[in-house]
Amino acid sequence: MEVLVAGAVLTLEQQDDVWAQWRSGQSVRSIARDIGAAPQHLRRYFATTGGVRTRPAGRSPKQLSLRDR
């Protein structure tokens, strides 16, 4: 799942990097500099997620697939 930040799409690898830096205590300005985004856009991204990485959407393993039905 890709995310739009500052007019650029962040790949899963970039998102992993952003969240790893965030967990390690890096500043928003530092993270934004590393990914090439404006700090205010990254702040808005963290504000919309509540500062917690959301889990990727997916089907529960308990649900049957179309093939199994």
Secondary structure, DSSP 8 states (H G I E B T S, - for coil): --EEETTEEE-HHHHHHHHHHHHTT--HHHHHHHHT--HHHHHHHHHHHTTS--------TTS--TTT-
